Amino acid sequence: MLMKNRGITLLEILVAAIIMALVMAGIANIFIAGKKHIFHSRFRMTGSELGRLYMEPLAMDVRQDQWEDNCLSTGLGCPSGELFDNIQYQADYTISDVPGTTLKKAKATISWDETTLY
């Protein structure tokens, strides 16, 4: 005698639930990785804008022989750090001579710690 299948078994429901949980975990990981990437890009953009802001006073000081080995020679002082979006940004400056010329090179390095956010 032929029996008609009137529903799904408990085993089929469990297998479908496990497959669905694995797919959802993969999708959740994609969203988490995307969120980290977006935040990191945002912090990099803020750091680059701060670097530009800190270097502008040196650009206003056209005479490079007035640049000293400290952060800024314009009397504005060295920025100790800026707090944006609960991230502390630190600036470090180096002013060095360009080999073979009388020119000087200024470099600002902006650093931050974003590991506590994830």
C-alpha positions in Angstrom: 0.0 0.0 0.0 1.3 3.4 -0.9 1.4 6.1 1.9 1.2 9.7 1.0 3.7 12.1 2.6 1.5 14.4 4.7 4.3 16.6 6.2 7.9 17.0 7.0 9.7 15.0 9.7 11.5 16.4 12.7 14.8 15.4 11.2 14.2 17.4 8.0 13.3 20.5 10.2 16.5 20.1 12.2 18.6 19.8 9.0 17.0 22.9 7.5 17.5 24.9 10.7 21.2 23.9 10.9 21.7 24.9 7.2 19.9 28.2 7.8 22.0 28.9 10.9 25.2 28.4 9.0 24.1 30.7 6.2 23.0 33.4 8.6 26.4 33.1 10.5 28.2 33.7 7.2 26.1 36.7 6.4 26.6 38.2 9.9 30.4 37.8 9.4 30.2 39.7 6.2 28.4 42.6 7.9 30.8 42.7 10.8 33.8 42.8 8.5 32.2 45.6 6.4 31.5 47.6 9.6 35.2 47.3 10.6 36.3 48.4 7.2 34.0 51.4 7.2 35.2 52.5 10.7 38.9 52.0 9.7 38.4 54.1 6.6 36.7 56.8 8.6 39.6 56.9 11.1 42.2 57.1 8.3 40.3 60.0 6.7 40.2 61.9 10.1 43.9 61.2 10.6 44.8 62.5 7.1 42.7 65.7 7.7 44.5 66.2 11.1 47.9 65.8 9.4 47.0 68.4 6.8 45.7 70.7 9.6 49.0 70.3 11.5 51.2 70.9 8.5 49.5 74.1 7.3 51.4 76.3 9.7 54.7 75.1 8.3 53.4 75.8 4.8 52.7 79.4 5.9 56.3 79.7 7.1 57.9 80.0 3.6 61.5 80.4 4.8 62.6 76.9 5.6 65.7 78.1 7.5 63.2 79.3 10.2 61.9 75.7 10.7 63.3 74.3 13.8 63.6 70.7 14.9 60.5 71.0 17.1 56.9 70.5 16.0 56.0 74.0 14.8 58.1 77.1 14.7 55.2 79.5 14.3 54.4 79.8 18.0 51.3 77.8 17.9 52.8 75.0 19.9 52.8 71.2 19.4 49.4 69.6 19.4 49.4 66.9 22.0 46.5 65.0 20.5 42.9 65.4 19.3 39.9 63.4 20.4 37.3 62.6 17.7 34.7 59.9 18.0 36.2 58.7 21.2 39.5 58.0 19.4 42.7 59.8 20.6 44.8 60.9 17.7 48.5 61.6 18.3 50.7 63.7 16.1 54.5 63.2 15.7 56.6 65.6 13.6 60.0 65.2 12.0 61.9 68.0 10.1 65.0 66.8 8.3 67.3 68.1 5.6 67.0 66.9 2.0 70.4 65.4 1.0 72.3 67.4 -1.6 70.2 70.5 -1.2 69.5 73.3 1.2 65.9 72.3 1.4 64.1 70.8 4.5 61.5 68.1 4.6 58.6 68.1 7.1 56.8 64.9 7.9 53.7 64.5 10.2 52.7 61.1 11.4 49.2 60.7 12.9 48.6 57.6 15.0 45.6 56.2 16.8 44.4 53.0 18.5 41.2 51.6 17.3 41.6 48.1 18.7 39.4 48.9 21.7 36.4 49.6 19.5 35.9 46.1 18.0 
